[in-house]
Amino acid sequence: MKRNEGKRPTEIQGLEARRAALRLLDAVLRRGETLDQAAGAATGGLLTSSDSALARAIASEVLRWLPDLDALIDSATRLRLADDAKARTVLRMMLAQWLRLETPPHAVVATGLALLTGGPRRLAHGVFGALVRGEAALPAVPTLPETVAERWGDRATVIAAGLAEPPPLDLELRDPAETASWVGRLGGESLAPGHVRLPRGTAVTDISGFADGGWWVQDLAASLPARLLGPGEGRRVLDLCAAPGGKTLQLAAAGWKVTALDISKRRLERLRENLARNGLDAEVVVADALKWEPKEPFDAILLDAPCTATGTARRHPDVLHRIGERQITEMAELQAALLERASGWLKPGGRLIYATCSLEPEEGEQRLPVAGVELDPVRAEELPAGLAPTAEGWLRTDPGMLSDKGGLDGFFIARFVSKS
């Protein structure tokens, strides 16, 4: 604190990034917003991208380790702080910076205490100081919120281990035949043809090949639904709920004639930009899939349905704290309606892929069977090494899988073929 004596709080270096992190946490924990939804309002006033990134990193680490941070705080207070007390949130941030982001304690104190006044400030100073002196530590594996652990059942502990660190960066290549060349060029590793994995923290626009459109960012698990449709050979495919467009790019690169449909005009603009950057083509349609009707049936349909996205907790730890039974039920009802419509838009013998980036059975297994189509079992040889379909013939991935390679997102994927 001495180095900042005499300074007004707004003059303390790094303080505004901490204020933004506090706003992000308030948006997620109080209002149930996603980190992405909250980011514009919370970080819009920051002067540098590095400040915005720091605010996001602080908030993300708090959300990733929240039960364990709270346990440390409670161990150092005589009377328990209310869950929504500002002092508790600031202490969570202070501990996350010290224990996860390796910020020196003196810098943590300077920027943390400036967010508080009066008694809460003195309390936070005392609690943080006691934990530093006691050499407090976090467990190796984050503790999941109790309701989340109950929902994820037997895999909960393994999944939690996969959430301990932010994920690496996955790139999907426009031309899978060039995989070895790109691995050598970028210094990464490949877990499947057309895939390159790089360490996290790499600025995407600085990576070789970005401007030339040789690849796009896409988690390995997110690439599997399109992979399971195989080469297009000029056939017609509908990418339903297509934005932001990774699967559209995959399908176009694989030789499919793609119709990409989504309700969000803004998100489809990003898809168009990525198509142009990668030299690929697709028909882009802005429409509500629950009201739109195709002019003719398709050879294949990929429905990556709207969902709770709990499988993306590695990079979006807000889902650990804002998703509950209400949101799961709402999404499951929407998925059922979309599946019913999509299954009727196939040519005889056409294939349908149903996928969600969710770990909830209500958004996966419990959506089966689907009227008008029958299961087309996924085969082990179609998947990256280390992954396997279930005995029923569908695929479930979660963040605890491929842990020695950096893990992957959680997905449910089932493939069907039209009966008529």
VMD Tcl script that draws the C-alpha trace (Angstrom):
set ca {
  {0.00 0.00 0.00}
  {2.82 2.43 0.70}
  {3.64 2.95 -2.96}
  {0.10 4.25 -3.49}
  {-0.19 6.48 -0.43}
  {-1.61 9.89 -1.33}
  {-3.11 8.69 -4.60}
  {-6.79 8.87 -5.31}
  {-8.27 5.39 -6.03}
  {-8.74 6.21 -9.72}
  {-4.99 6.85 -10.03}
  {-3.93 3.39 -8.87}
  {-2.51 1.47 -11.78}
  {-4.74 -1.44 -12.80}
  {-7.68 -0.36 -10.67}
  {-10.08 0.15 -13.56}
  {-9.51 -3.42 -14.76}
  {-10.47 -4.62 -11.26}
  {-13.58 -2.44 -11.30}
  {-14.52 -4.04 -14.61}
  {-13.97 -7.52 -13.17}
  {-16.26 -6.60 -10.27}
  {-18.94 -5.52 -12.76}
  {-18.55 -8.77 -14.69}
  {-19.03 -10.83 -11.54}
  {-22.03 -8.78 -10.51}
  {-23.63 -9.35 -13.92}
  {-23.10 -13.12 -13.75}
  {-23.84 -13.82 -10.09}
  {-26.63 -11.31 -9.50}
  {-28.30 -10.96 -12.89}
  {-27.54 -14.33 -14.47}
  {-25.85 -12.88 -17.55}
  {-23.13 -14.69 -19.46}
  {-19.60 -13.34 -19.38}
  {-19.92 -12.58 -23.08}
  {-23.17 -10.68 -22.59}
  {-21.72 -8.66 -19.73}
  {-18.37 -7.92 -21.34}
  {-19.43 -4.91 -23.43}
  {-20.92 -2.88 -20.61}
  {-18.41 -4.05 -18.01}
  {-15.18 -3.48 -19.97}
  {-16.22 -0.92 -22.58}
  {-14.60 1.98 -20.73}
  {-11.17 0.40 -20.47}
  {-8.39 1.99 -22.46}
  {-6.46 -1.11 -23.51}
  {-7.25 -4.62 -24.68}
  {-4.86 -5.94 -22.05}
  {-6.98 -4.34 -19.31}
  {-10.10 -5.96 -20.80}
  {-8.33 -9.31 -20.93}
  {-7.21 -8.94 -17.32}
  {-10.73 -8.12 -16.16}
  {-12.07 -11.19 -17.96}
  {-9.28 -13.39 -16.55}
  {-9.94 -12.28 -12.97}
  {-13.69 -12.82 -13.28}
  {-13.20 -16.20 -14.98}
  {-10.84 -17.51 -12.30}
  {-13.22 -16.40 -9.56}
  {-16.06 -18.29 -11.24}
  {-13.87 -21.35 -11.91}
  {-12.82 -21.66 -8.26}
  {-15.66 -19.89 -6.43}
  {-16.59 -22.59 -3.85}
  {-12.91 -23.03 -2.94}
  {-12.29 -19.29 -2.71}
  {-15.31 -18.98 -0.43}
  {-14.02 -21.80 1.76}
  {-10.75 -19.91 2.25}
  {-12.58 -16.69 3.07}
  {-14.86 -18.43 5.56}
  {-11.87 -20.04 7.25}
  {-10.50 -16.60 8.09}
  {-13.67 -14.82 9.26}
  {-15.36 -15.15 12.64}
  {-18.80 -14.17 11.30}
  {-19.69 -15.44 7.84}
  {-19.95 -12.79 5.13}
  {-23.15 -12.75 3.11}
  {-22.79 -14.38 -0.30}
  {-23.71 -11.12 -2.05}
  {-21.57 -8.88 0.17}
  {-19.24 -6.68 -1.86}
  {-16.40 -7.48 0.53}
  {-16.76 -11.20 -0.26}
  {-16.67 -10.58 -4.01}
  {-13.61 -8.35 -3.70}
  {-11.88 -10.95 -1.52}
  {-12.65 -13.61 -4.13}
  {-10.99 -11.40 -6.72}
  {-7.99 -10.72 -4.51}
  {-7.45 -14.41 -3.80}
  {-7.93 -15.39 -7.45}
  {-5.27 -12.90 -8.51}
  {-2.80 -14.09 -5.90}
  {-3.40 -17.83 -6.14}
  {-4.28 -18.20 -9.83}
  {-2.84 -15.26 -11.74}
  {0.33 -15.00 -9.62}
  {-0.16 -11.31 -8.86}
  {2.11 -10.15 -6.02}
  {0.20 -9.65 -2.75}
  {1.16 -5.96 -2.51}
  {-0.41 -5.29 -5.93}
  {-3.48 -7.31 -4.97}
  {-3.91 -5.25 -1.80}
  {-3.43 -1.93 -3.59}
  {-6.05 -2.60 -6.25}
  {-8.43 -4.66 -4.12}
  {-8.85 -2.46 -1.07}
  {-9.42 0.58 -3.28}
  {-12.73 -1.01 -4.28}
  {-13.99 -0.86 -0.68}
  {-14.41 1.71 2.07}
  {-14.81 1.72 5.83}
  {-15.38 -1.50 7.75}
  {-15.51 -3.79 4.68}
  {-12.13 -2.45 3.60}
  {-10.55 -3.17 6.98}
  {-12.15 -6.62 7.03}
  {-10.88 -7.51 3.55}
  {-7.39 -6.32 4.44}
  {-7.34 -8.46 7.57}
  {-8.73 -11.58 5.90}
  {-6.39 -11.40 2.91}
  {-3.39 -10.71 5.12}
  {-4.20 -13.67 7.36}
  {-4.53 -16.01 4.36}
  {-1.26 -14.82 2.86}
  {0.58 -15.28 6.14}
  {-0.98 -18.72 6.50}
  {0.17 -19.65 2.98}
  {-3.35 -20.52 1.89}
  {-3.71 -22.71 -1.19}
  {-6.38 -24.00 -3.54}
  {-6.97 -27.71 -4.14}
  {-5.68 -29.35 -7.31}
  {-9.23 -29.82 -8.62}
  {-11.95 -27.14 -8.40}
  {-14.93 -27.92 -6.20}
  {-18.12 -27.83 -8.26}
  {-21.24 -26.11 -6.92}
  {-23.30 -28.78 -5.17}
  {-26.21 -28.73 -7.63}
  {-23.82 -29.03 -10.59}
  {-21.99 -32.00 -9.04}
  {-25.34 -33.72 -8.46}
  {-26.40 -33.21 -12.09}
  {-23.13 -34.51 -13.53}
  {-23.15 -37.62 -11.34}
  {-20.37 -40.19 -11.56}
  {-18.29 -38.08 -14.00}
  {-18.42 -34.91 -11.88}
  {-14.99 -35.27 -10.28}
  {-13.31 -36.14 -13.58}
  {-15.04 -33.25 -15.33}
  {-14.02 -30.88 -12.53}
  {-10.38 -31.86 -13.03}
  {-10.75 -30.81 -16.67}
  {-11.95 -27.36 -15.58}
  {-8.89 -26.51 -13.49}
  {-7.21 -24.60 -16.33}
  {-8.47 -22.51 -19.25}
  {-8.35 -24.53 -22.49}
  {-5.68 -24.51 -25.18}
  {-6.41 -23.00 -28.59}
  {-7.77 -25.33 -31.28}
  {-7.60 -24.52 -34.97}
  {-9.60 -26.27 -37.69}
  {-7.81 -26.32 -41.05}
  {-9.44 -25.53 -44.37}
  {-7.46 -28.35 -45.99}
  {-6.93 -31.45 -43.80}
  {-4.31 -32.71 -46.26}
  {-2.03 -29.92 -45.02}
  {-2.21 -30.93 -41.35}
  {1.46 -31.94 -41.03}
  {2.57 -28.75 -42.77}
  {0.53 -26.55 -40.41}
  {1.73 -28.44 -37.33}
  {5.32 -27.74 -38.37}
  {4.58 -24.13 -39.30}
  {2.78 -23.29 -36.05}
  {4.65 -25.57 -33.68}
  {1.49 -27.18 -32.34}
  {0.18 -30.73 -32.24}
  {-2.66 -32.44 -34.08}
  {-5.26 -34.72 -32.50}
  {-7.13 -35.38 -35.77}
  {-6.76 -34.66 -39.49}
  {-7.42 -30.98 -40.09}
  {-6.79 -30.03 -36.46}
  {-3.94 -28.14 -34.76}
  {-3.74 -27.40 -31.02}
  {-1.68 -24.48 -29.69}
  {-0.97 -23.35 -26.11}
  {-3.50 -20.95 -24.61}
  {-2.68 -17.26 -24.52}
  {-1.87 -17.01 -28.21}
  {-3.38 -13.92 -29.88}
  {-5.45 -15.33 -32.74}
  {-4.81 -12.50 -35.19}
  {-1.05 -12.85 -34.68}
  {-0.95 -16.52 -35.71}
  {0.51 -17.30 -39.11}
  {-2.20 -17.96 -41.67}
  {-4.99 -15.93 -40.03}
  {-5.23 -13.29 -42.75}
  {-4.85 -15.90 -45.50}
  {-7.76 -17.96 -44.20}
  {-5.98 -21.26 -43.79}
  {-7.83 -22.08 -40.56}
  {-10.39 -20.88 -38.04}
  {-10.72 -21.26 -34.27}
  {-12.89 -24.22 -33.23}
  {-12.68 -26.56 -30.26}
  {-11.91 -30.15 -31.25}
  {-15.20 -31.41 -29.80}
  {-17.14 -28.74 -31.69}
  {-15.62 -30.00 -34.95}
  {-16.88 -33.56 -34.49}
  {-20.54 -33.10 -35.62}
  {-19.52 -31.91 -39.10}
  {-16.77 -34.53 -39.33}
  {-19.41 -37.23 -38.81}
  {-21.17 -36.18 -42.02}
  {-18.07 -36.91 -44.11}
  {-17.32 -35.46 -47.57}
  {-20.10 -33.55 -49.31}
  {-19.31 -34.28 -52.95}
  {-21.59 -31.44 -54.01}
  {-24.61 -32.59 -52.02}
  {-26.88 -30.15 -50.17}
  {-26.64 -29.70 -46.39}
  {-28.51 -27.43 -44.00}
  {-26.51 -26.03 -41.10}
  {-29.34 -25.21 -38.73}
  {-28.62 -22.61 -36.01}
  {-25.34 -22.00 -37.84}
  {-23.81 -18.91 -36.20}
  {-21.03 -18.17 -35.45}
  {-20.15 -20.49 -38.31}
  {-17.37 -22.95 -37.56}
  {-19.46 -25.89 -38.76}
  {-20.54 -24.02 -41.89}
  {-16.87 -23.49 -42.75}
  {-16.13 -27.17 -42.14}
  {-18.98 -28.34 -44.34}
  {-18.12 -25.95 -47.16}
  {-14.46 -26.99 -47.02}
  {-15.56 -30.66 -47.15}
  {-17.39 -30.11 -50.44}
  {-20.97 -29.66 -49.24}
  {-23.31 -27.11 -50.81}
  {-24.25 -25.36 -47.58}
  {-27.32 -23.44 -46.52}
  {-26.46 -21.73 -43.22}
  {-29.52 -20.60 -41.25}
  {-29.67 -18.66 -38.01}
  {-32.05 -16.23 -36.35}
  {-29.31 -13.72 -35.45}
  {-28.44 -11.29 -38.24}
  {-25.55 -9.88 -36.22}
  {-23.93 -13.26 -35.63}
  {-24.39 -14.23 -39.27}
  {-22.37 -11.17 -40.27}
  {-19.44 -12.75 -38.46}
  {-20.10 -15.98 -40.35}
  {-20.01 -14.10 -43.66}
  {-16.71 -12.48 -42.67}
  {-15.18 -15.87 -41.86}
  {-16.43 -17.36 -45.12}
  {-14.79 -14.52 -47.04}
  {-11.53 -14.75 -45.07}
  {-11.28 -18.47 -45.71}
  {-12.31 -18.32 -49.36}
  {-15.41 -20.49 -48.81}
  {-19.01 -20.15 -49.96}
  {-22.43 -20.80 -48.43}
  {-25.99 -19.55 -48.79}
  {-26.67 -17.53 -45.64}
  {-30.29 -17.26 -44.45}
  {-31.57 -15.09 -41.59}
  {-34.69 -16.82 -40.29}
  {-36.39 -18.44 -37.31}
  {-35.95 -22.20 -37.70}
  {-39.30 -22.77 -35.98}
  {-41.09 -20.82 -38.75}
  {-38.88 -21.24 -41.83}
  {-39.64 -23.87 -44.48}
  {-37.16 -25.15 -47.08}
  {-38.10 -25.19 -50.76}
  {-36.82 -28.75 -51.13}
  {-35.41 -31.43 -48.83}
  {-31.72 -31.78 -48.00}
  {-29.22 -34.61 -48.32}
  {-28.06 -33.85 -44.77}
  {-28.86 -31.56 -41.86}
  {-26.59 -30.53 -39.01}
  {-28.53 -29.27 -36.00}
  {-26.13 -27.87 -33.43}
  {-29.03 -26.81 -31.25}
  {-29.22 -23.89 -28.84}
  {-28.47 -25.22 -25.37}
  {-27.27 -24.34 -21.88}
  {-23.64 -24.74 -23.08}
  {-22.56 -26.36 -19.82}
  {-20.00 -28.35 -21.82}
  {-18.05 -25.14 -22.45}
  {-17.30 -24.52 -18.77}
  {-13.54 -24.57 -19.41}
  {-13.71 -21.23 -21.22}
  {-17.10 -20.07 -19.92}
  {-17.09 -20.87 -16.17}
  {-20.15 -18.65 -15.70}
  {-22.26 -21.68 -16.70}
  {-21.33 -23.28 -13.38}
  {-23.30 -20.61 -11.51}
  {-26.16 -19.40 -13.71}
  {-27.56 -22.62 -15.22}
  {-30.24 -24.55 -13.34}
  {-33.23 -26.76 -13.95}
  {-35.34 -23.95 -15.40}
  {-32.84 -23.14 -18.15}
  {-32.26 -26.84 -18.89}
  {-36.00 -27.48 -19.26}
  {-36.46 -24.44 -21.53}
  {-33.62 -25.50 -23.80}
  {-34.80 -29.12 -23.94}
  {-38.24 -28.01 -25.12}
  {-36.69 -25.86 -27.86}
  {-34.40 -28.72 -28.94}
  {-37.34 -31.11 -29.21}
  {-39.21 -28.65 -31.43}
  {-36.19 -28.10 -33.68}
  {-35.55 -31.84 -33.99}
  {-39.16 -32.49 -34.98}
  {-38.97 -29.90 -37.77}
  {-35.50 -30.83 -39.00}
  {-36.25 -34.55 -39.25}
  {-38.97 -33.78 -41.81}
  {-36.65 -31.85 -44.13}
  {-34.47 -34.80 -45.21}
  {-34.39 -36.66 -48.50}
  {-34.98 -40.42 -48.24}
  {-31.82 -41.89 -46.76}
  {-30.59 -38.42 -45.73}
  {-28.55 -37.97 -42.58}
  {-29.26 -35.78 -39.56}
  {-26.69 -34.83 -36.94}
  {-28.05 -33.61 -33.61}
  {-25.51 -31.97 -31.29}
  {-25.44 -29.82 -28.17}
  {-22.49 -28.45 -26.23}
  {-24.21 -29.50 -23.01}
  {-23.43 -32.05 -20.31}
  {-27.08 -32.39 -19.33}
  {-28.89 -35.64 -20.30}
  {-32.10 -33.66 -20.83}
  {-30.39 -31.96 -23.77}
  {-28.84 -35.15 -25.13}
  {-29.90 -38.75 -24.52}
  {-33.37 -37.76 -23.35}
  {-34.11 -36.12 -26.72}
  {-34.03 -39.57 -28.32}
  {-35.69 -41.29 -30.17}
  {-36.60 -38.83 -32.95}
  {-39.68 -39.41 -35.08}
  {-39.07 -40.14 -38.76}
  {-35.40 -41.08 -38.39}
  {-33.44 -43.95 -36.92}
  {-30.09 -43.94 -35.19}
  {-27.05 -44.27 -37.46}
  {-24.42 -45.40 -34.93}
  {-21.14 -43.51 -34.68}
  {-18.13 -45.78 -35.20}
  {-14.91 -45.62 -33.21}
  {-12.77 -45.30 -36.35}
  {-14.55 -42.02 -37.18}
  {-13.29 -40.38 -33.98}
  {-9.96 -38.98 -32.77}
  {-7.79 -41.41 -30.81}
  {-8.90 -41.61 -27.18}
  {-12.61 -41.07 -27.91}
  {-15.23 -43.76 -28.41}
  {-18.99 -43.90 -28.99}
  {-21.30 -45.27 -26.32}
  {-22.74 -48.76 -26.55}
  {-25.96 -47.12 -27.78}
  {-24.13 -45.60 -30.77}
  {-23.99 -41.91 -29.88}
  {-21.08 -39.83 -28.62}
  {-20.56 -37.98 -25.34}
  {-17.46 -35.90 -24.66}
  {-16.64 -33.95 -21.52}
  {-13.79 -31.76 -20.21}
  {-12.29 -34.69 -18.34}
  {-11.47 -36.55 -21.58}
  {-8.11 -36.32 -23.38}
  {-6.79 -34.63 -20.24}
  {-3.18 -35.47 -21.10}
  {-3.64 -33.54 -24.36}
  {-5.37 -30.46 -22.92}
  {-8.95 -31.75 -22.80}
  {-11.95 -30.77 -24.89}
  {-15.45 -29.35 -24.52}
  {-18.46 -31.39 -23.52}
  {-20.77 -32.41 -26.38}
  {-23.61 -34.79 -27.08}
  {-23.72 -35.96 -30.70}
  {-26.11 -38.41 -32.34}
  {-26.40 -39.28 -36.03}
  {-29.62 -40.39 -37.69}
  {-30.75 -41.54 -41.12}
  {-34.16 -40.85 -42.66}
  {-36.49 -43.86 -42.67}
  {-38.31 -42.85 -45.84}
}
mol new
graphics top color blue
foreach p $ca { graphics top sphere $p radius 0.5 }
foreach p [lrange $ca 0 end-1] q [lrange $ca 1 end] { graphics top cylinder $p $q radius 0.2 }
display resetview
